[in-house]
Amino acid sequence: METFGRGCLWLIIGALGLLVLAVITQSTIHIPWFIFIPVVILVFWMASKKNKK
């Protein structure tokens, strides 16, 4: 469960970062699904590796 929480935290931080970037540049940010899905998998994989140390 700790891995899930850490992964969600990093995804939320990333989403907030993109939101701030969009507000500063006054634009919209489109992320295609073929980029978004591997990023989500990568974030949870990194969170699981930190848990095993």
Secondary structure, 3 states (H helix, E strand, C coil): CHHHHHHHHHHHHHHHHHHHHHHHHCCCCCCCHHHHHHHHHHHHHHHHHHHCC
